[in-house]
Amino acid sequence: MGEKSYYSPIGVTDNERLISSNELMEVFGKHGFRVKTEVLSGIKLSYVDSKNLGKILKIYNFLDGLLGGTFLGKFIGMWIVGVGKIND
């Protein structure tokens, strides 16, 4: 088996898009899973593969850290962490 690459030299591909916690739970729920999710923000990024974006990364991390310290960080955070179990 070959390695799966999660990097695309063309940037964002058609199968990459923003997803909400509710959508994640709905899609997996339709396929027999019980899913719990947690939305997180305030996780600092240390590298992006763009010199232009890299220049504003410190600003992004600062603003995301501020968001993570508020109640809004639970609803519009950058990361969704989920766990699921197949319904019995």
Chimera marker file (.cmm) of the C-alpha trace (Angstrom):
<marker_set name="trace">
<marker id="1" x="0.000" y="0.000" z="0.000" r="1" g="1" b="0" radius="0.5"/>
<marker id="2" x="1.261" y="3.463" z="-0.887" r="1" g="1" b="0" radius="0.5"/>
<marker id="3" x="1.244" y="6.431" z="1.417" r="1" g="1" b="0" radius="0.5"/>
<marker id="4" x="-1.699" y="8.795" z="1.260" r="1" g="1" b="0" radius="0.5"/>
<marker id="5" x="-0.660" y="12.390" z="0.821" r="1" g="1" b="0" radius="0.5"/>
<marker id="6" x="-2.742" y="15.029" z="2.575" r="1" g="1" b="0" radius="0.5"/>
<marker id="7" x="-0.939" y="17.810" z="0.761" r="1" g="1" b="0" radius="0.5"/>
<marker id="8" x="-2.009" y="19.157" z="-2.606" r="1" g="1" b="0" radius="0.5"/>
<marker id="9" x="0.357" y="21.348" z="-4.615" r="1" g="1" b="0" radius="0.5"/>
<marker id="10" x="-2.680" y="23.084" z="-6.157" r="1" g="1" b="0" radius="0.5"/>
<marker id="11" x="-3.889" y="24.358" z="-2.782" r="1" g="1" b="0" radius="0.5"/>
<marker id="12" x="-7.433" y="23.746" z="-1.595" r="1" g="1" b="0" radius="0.5"/>
<marker id="13" x="-9.074" y="20.922" z="-3.525" r="1" g="1" b="0" radius="0.5"/>
<marker id="14" x="-12.765" y="20.333" z="-4.288" r="1" g="1" b="0" radius="0.5"/>
<marker id="15" x="-13.166" y="17.922" z="-1.361" r="1" g="1" b="0" radius="0.5"/>
<marker id="16" x="-11.850" y="20.448" z="1.180" r="1" g="1" b="0" radius="0.5"/>
<marker id="17" x="-14.272" y="22.901" z="2.713" r="1" g="1" b="0" radius="0.5"/>
<marker id="18" x="-15.381" y="24.291" z="6.035" r="1" g="1" b="0" radius="0.5"/>
<marker id="19" x="-17.687" y="22.043" z="8.010" r="1" g="1" b="0" radius="0.5"/>
<marker id="20" x="-19.745" y="22.687" z="11.107" r="1" g="1" b="0" radius="0.5"/>
<marker id="21" x="-19.946" y="20.500" z="14.170" r="1" g="1" b="0" radius="0.5"/>
<marker id="22" x="-23.651" y="19.923" z="13.491" r="1" g="1" b="0" radius="0.5"/>
<marker id="23" x="-22.966" y="18.825" z="9.921" r="1" g="1" b="0" radius="0.5"/>
<marker id="24" x="-20.317" y="16.383" z="11.096" r="1" g="1" b="0" radius="0.5"/>
<marker id="25" x="-22.733" y="14.836" z="13.609" r="1" g="1" b="0" radius="0.5"/>
<marker id="26" x="-25.538" y="14.718" z="11.025" r="1" g="1" b="0" radius="0.5"/>
<marker id="27" x="-23.493" y="12.996" z="8.317" r="1" g="1" b="0" radius="0.5"/>
<marker id="28" x="-22.039" y="10.366" z="10.629" r="1" g="1" b="0" radius="0.5"/>
<marker id="29" x="-25.411" y="9.949" z="12.347" r="1" g="1" b="0" radius="0.5"/>
<marker id="30" x="-26.992" y="9.016" z="8.997" r="1" g="1" b="0" radius="0.5"/>
<marker id="31" x="-24.496" y="6.161" z="8.796" r="1" g="1" b="0" radius="0.5"/>
<marker id="32" x="-25.211" y="4.699" z="12.211" r="1" g="1" b="0" radius="0.5"/>
<marker id="33" x="-22.783" y="6.562" z="14.458" r="1" g="1" b="0" radius="0.5"/>
<marker id="34" x="-23.368" y="8.389" z="17.717" r="1" g="1" b="0" radius="0.5"/>
<marker id="35" x="-20.959" y="11.294" z="17.611" r="1" g="1" b="0" radius="0.5"/>
<marker id="36" x="-19.789" y="13.824" z="20.165" r="1" g="1" b="0" radius="0.5"/>
<marker id="37" x="-17.850" y="16.882" z="19.063" r="1" g="1" b="0" radius="0.5"/>
<marker id="38" x="-15.921" y="19.665" z="20.703" r="1" g="1" b="0" radius="0.5"/>
<marker id="39" x="-15.117" y="22.897" z="18.879" r="1" g="1" b="0" radius="0.5"/>
<marker id="40" x="-11.759" y="24.394" z="19.797" r="1" g="1" b="0" radius="0.5"/>
<marker id="41" x="-9.952" y="27.637" z="19.147" r="1" g="1" b="0" radius="0.5"/>
<marker id="42" x="-6.804" y="29.138" z="20.585" r="1" g="1" b="0" radius="0.5"/>
<marker id="43" x="-4.559" y="26.439" z="19.090" r="1" g="1" b="0" radius="0.5"/>
<marker id="44" x="-1.530" y="28.232" z="17.679" r="1" g="1" b="0" radius="0.5"/>
<marker id="45" x="-0.353" y="27.432" z="14.181" r="1" g="1" b="0" radius="0.5"/>
<marker id="46" x="3.408" y="27.500" z="13.742" r="1" g="1" b="0" radius="0.5"/>
<marker id="47" x="3.666" y="27.161" z="9.964" r="1" g="1" b="0" radius="0.5"/>
<marker id="48" x="1.703" y="27.702" z="6.786" r="1" g="1" b="0" radius="0.5"/>
<marker id="49" x="3.095" y="26.954" z="3.342" r="1" g="1" b="0" radius="0.5"/>
<marker id="50" x="2.651" y="30.487" z="2.057" r="1" g="1" b="0" radius="0.5"/>
<marker id="51" x="5.060" y="33.344" z="2.584" r="1" g="1" b="0" radius="0.5"/>
<marker id="52" x="2.233" y="35.889" z="2.419" r="1" g="1" b="0" radius="0.5"/>
<marker id="53" x="0.082" y="34.067" z="4.990" r="1" g="1" b="0" radius="0.5"/>
<marker id="54" x="3.142" y="33.362" z="7.104" r="1" g="1" b="0" radius="0.5"/>
<marker id="55" x="3.590" y="37.102" z="7.539" r="1" g="1" b="0" radius="0.5"/>
<marker id="56" x="0.215" y="37.425" z="9.270" r="1" g="1" b="0" radius="0.5"/>
<marker id="57" x="0.334" y="34.145" z="11.203" r="1" g="1" b="0" radius="0.5"/>
<marker id="58" x="1.210" y="35.872" z="14.491" r="1" g="1" b="0" radius="0.5"/>
<marker id="59" x="-1.790" y="38.170" z="14.079" r="1" g="1" b="0" radius="0.5"/>
<marker id="60" x="-4.046" y="35.206" z="13.304" r="1" g="1" b="0" radius="0.5"/>
<marker id="61" x="-2.794" y="33.284" z="16.348" r="1" g="1" b="0" radius="0.5"/>
<marker id="62" x="-3.358" y="36.327" z="18.565" r="1" g="1" b="0" radius="0.5"/>
<marker id="63" x="-6.920" y="36.881" z="17.325" r="1" g="1" b="0" radius="0.5"/>
<marker id="64" x="-7.768" y="33.166" z="17.500" r="1" g="1" b="0" radius="0.5"/>
<marker id="65" x="-6.401" y="33.100" z="21.048" r="1" g="1" b="0" radius="0.5"/>
<marker id="66" x="-8.695" y="35.979" z="21.972" r="1" g="1" b="0" radius="0.5"/>
<marker id="67" x="-11.631" y="34.129" z="20.426" r="1" g="1" b="0" radius="0.5"/>
<marker id="68" x="-10.715" y="30.982" z="22.344" r="1" g="1" b="0" radius="0.5"/>
<marker id="69" x="-11.001" y="32.907" z="25.593" r="1" g="1" b="0" radius="0.5"/>
<marker id="70" x="-14.632" y="33.801" z="24.951" r="1" g="1" b="0" radius="0.5"/>
<marker id="71" x="-17.837" y="31.769" z="24.827" r="1" g="1" b="0" radius="0.5"/>
<marker id="72" x="-17.852" y="32.268" z="21.031" r="1" g="1" b="0" radius="0.5"/>
<marker id="73" x="-14.794" y="30.013" z="20.766" r="1" g="1" b="0" radius="0.5"/>
<marker id="74" x="-17.049" y="27.009" z="21.488" r="1" g="1" b="0" radius="0.5"/>
<marker id="75" x="-19.219" y="27.785" z="18.461" r="1" g="1" b="0" radius="0.5"/>
<marker id="76" x="-16.932" y="29.207" z="15.804" r="1" g="1" b="0" radius="0.5"/>
<marker id="77" x="-13.562" y="27.705" z="16.639" r="1" g="1" b="0" radius="0.5"/>
<marker id="78" x="-11.110" y="26.608" z="13.996" r="1" g="1" b="0" radius="0.5"/>
<marker id="79" x="-10.846" y="22.942" z="14.982" r="1" g="1" b="0" radius="0.5"/>
<marker id="80" x="-13.516" y="20.279" z="15.457" r="1" g="1" b="0" radius="0.5"/>
<marker id="81" x="-12.524" y="17.242" z="17.461" r="1" g="1" b="0" radius="0.5"/>
<marker id="82" x="-14.932" y="14.344" z="17.393" r="1" g="1" b="0" radius="0.5"/>
<marker id="83" x="-15.399" y="10.838" z="18.661" r="1" g="1" b="0" radius="0.5"/>
<marker id="84" x="-17.961" y="8.367" z="17.437" r="1" g="1" b="0" radius="0.5"/>
<marker id="85" x="-19.340" y="4.934" z="18.144" r="1" g="1" b="0" radius="0.5"/>
<marker id="86" x="-21.496" y="2.741" z="15.942" r="1" g="1" b="0" radius="0.5"/>
<marker id="87" x="-25.014" y="2.485" z="17.325" r="1" g="1" b="0" radius="0.5"/>
<marker id="88" x="-25.781" y="-0.952" z="18.748" r="1" g="1" b="0" radius="0.5"/>
<link id1="1" id2="2" r="1" g="1" b="0" radius="0.2"/>
<link id1="2" id2="3" r="1" g="1" b="0" radius="0.2"/>
<link id1="3" id2="4" r="1" g="1" b="0" radius="0.2"/>
<link id1="4" id2="5" r="1" g="1" b="0" radius="0.2"/>
<link id1="5" id2="6" r="1" g="1" b="0" radius="0.2"/>
<link id1="6" id2="7" r="1" g="1" b="0" radius="0.2"/>
<link id1="7" id2="8" r="1" g="1" b="0" radius="0.2"/>
<link id1="8" id2="9" r="1" g="1" b="0" radius="0.2"/>
<link id1="9" id2="10" r="1" g="1" b="0" radius="0.2"/>
<link id1="10" id2="11" r="1" g="1" b="0" radius="0.2"/>
<link id1="11" id2="12" r="1" g="1" b="0" radius="0.2"/>
<link id1="12" id2="13" r="1" g="1" b="0" radius="0.2"/>
<link id1="13" id2="14" r="1" g="1" b="0" radius="0.2"/>
<link id1="14" id2="15" r="1" g="1" b="0" radius="0.2"/>
<link id1="15" id2="16" r="1" g="1" b="0" radius="0.2"/>
<link id1="16" id2="17" r="1" g="1" b="0" radius="0.2"/>
<link id1="17" id2="18" r="1" g="1" b="0" radius="0.2"/>
<link id1="18" id2="19" r="1" g="1" b="0" radius="0.2"/>
<link id1="19" id2="20" r="1" g="1" b="0" radius="0.2"/>
<link id1="20" id2="21" r="1" g="1" b="0" radius="0.2"/>
<link id1="21" id2="22" r="1" g="1" b="0" radius="0.2"/>
<link id1="22" id2="23" r="1" g="1" b="0" radius="0.2"/>
<link id1="23" id2="24" r="1" g="1" b="0" radius="0.2"/>
<link id1="24" id2="25" r="1" g="1" b="0" radius="0.2"/>
<link id1="25" id2="26" r="1" g="1" b="0" radius="0.2"/>
<link id1="26" id2="27" r="1" g="1" b="0" radius="0.2"/>
<link id1="27" id2="28" r="1" g="1" b="0" radius="0.2"/>
<link id1="28" id2="29" r="1" g="1" b="0" radius="0.2"/>
<link id1="29" id2="30" r="1" g="1" b="0" radius="0.2"/>
<link id1="30" id2="31" r="1" g="1" b="0" radius="0.2"/>
<link id1="31" id2="32" r="1" g="1" b="0" radius="0.2"/>
<link id1="32" id2="33" r="1" g="1" b="0" radius="0.2"/>
<link id1="33" id2="34" r="1" g="1" b="0" radius="0.2"/>
<link id1="34" id2="35" r="1" g="1" b="0" radius="0.2"/>
<link id1="35" id2="36" r="1" g="1" b="0" radius="0.2"/>
<link id1="36" id2="37" r="1" g="1" b="0" radius="0.2"/>
<link id1="37" id2="38" r="1" g="1" b="0" radius="0.2"/>
<link id1="38" id2="39" r="1" g="1" b="0" radius="0.2"/>
<link id1="39" id2="40" r="1" g="1" b="0" radius="0.2"/>
<link id1="40" id2="41" r="1" g="1" b="0" radius="0.2"/>
<link id1="41" id2="42" r="1" g="1" b="0" radius="0.2"/>
<link id1="42" id2="43" r="1" g="1" b="0" radius="0.2"/>
<link id1="43" id2="44" r="1" g="1" b="0" radius="0.2"/>
<link id1="44" id2="45" r="1" g="1" b="0" radius="0.2"/>
<link id1="45" id2="46" r="1" g="1" b="0" radius="0.2"/>
<link id1="46" id2="47" r="1" g="1" b="0" radius="0.2"/>
<link id1="47" id2="48" r="1" g="1" b="0" radius="0.2"/>
<link id1="48" id2="49" r="1" g="1" b="0" radius="0.2"/>
<link id1="49" id2="50" r="1" g="1" b="0" radius="0.2"/>
<link id1="50" id2="51" r="1" g="1" b="0" radius="0.2"/>
<link id1="51" id2="52" r="1" g="1" b="0" radius="0.2"/>
<link id1="52" id2="53" r="1" g="1" b="0" radius="0.2"/>
<link id1="53" id2="54" r="1" g="1" b="0" radius="0.2"/>
<link id1="54" id2="55" r="1" g="1" b="0" radius="0.2"/>
<link id1="55" id2="56" r="1" g="1" b="0" radius="0.2"/>
<link id1="56" id2="57" r="1" g="1" b="0" radius="0.2"/>
<link id1="57" id2="58" r="1" g="1" b="0" radius="0.2"/>
<link id1="58" id2="59" r="1" g="1" b="0" radius="0.2"/>
<link id1="59" id2="60" r="1" g="1" b="0" radius="0.2"/>
<link id1="60" id2="61" r="1" g="1" b="0" radius="0.2"/>
<link id1="61" id2="62" r="1" g="1" b="0" radius="0.2"/>
<link id1="62" id2="63" r="1" g="1" b="0" radius="0.2"/>
<link id1="63" id2="64" r="1" g="1" b="0" radius="0.2"/>
<link id1="64" id2="65" r="1" g="1" b="0" radius="0.2"/>
<link id1="65" id2="66" r="1" g="1" b="0" radius="0.2"/>
<link id1="66" id2="67" r="1" g="1" b="0" radius="0.2"/>
<link id1="67" id2="68" r="1" g="1" b="0" radius="0.2"/>
<link id1="68" id2="69" r="1" g="1" b="0" radius="0.2"/>
<link id1="69" id2="70" r="1" g="1" b="0" radius="0.2"/>
<link id1="70" id2="71" r="1" g="1" b="0" radius="0.2"/>
<link id1="71" id2="72" r="1" g="1" b="0" radius="0.2"/>
<link id1="72" id2="73" r="1" g="1" b="0" radius="0.2"/>
<link id1="73" id2="74" r="1" g="1" b="0" radius="0.2"/>
<link id1="74" id2="75" r="1" g="1" b="0" radius="0.2"/>
<link id1="75" id2="76" r="1" g="1" b="0" radius="0.2"/>
<link id1="76" id2="77" r="1" g="1" b="0" radius="0.2"/>
<link id1="77" id2="78" r="1" g="1" b="0" radius="0.2"/>
<link id1="78" id2="79" r="1" g="1" b="0" radius="0.2"/>
<link id1="79" id2="80" r="1" g="1" b="0" radius="0.2"/>
<link id1="80" id2="81" r="1" g="1" b="0" radius="0.2"/>
<link id1="81" id2="82" r="1" g="1" b="0" radius="0.2"/>
<link id1="82" id2="83" r="1" g="1" b="0" radius="0.2"/>
<link id1="83" id2="84" r="1" g="1" b="0" radius="0.2"/>
<link id1="84" id2="85" r="1" g="1" b="0" radius="0.2"/>
<link id1="85" id2="86" r="1" g="1" b="0" radius="0.2"/>
<link id1="86" id2="87" r="1" g="1" b="0" radius="0.2"/>
<link id1="87" id2="88" r="1" g="1" b="0" radius="0.2"/>
</marker_set>
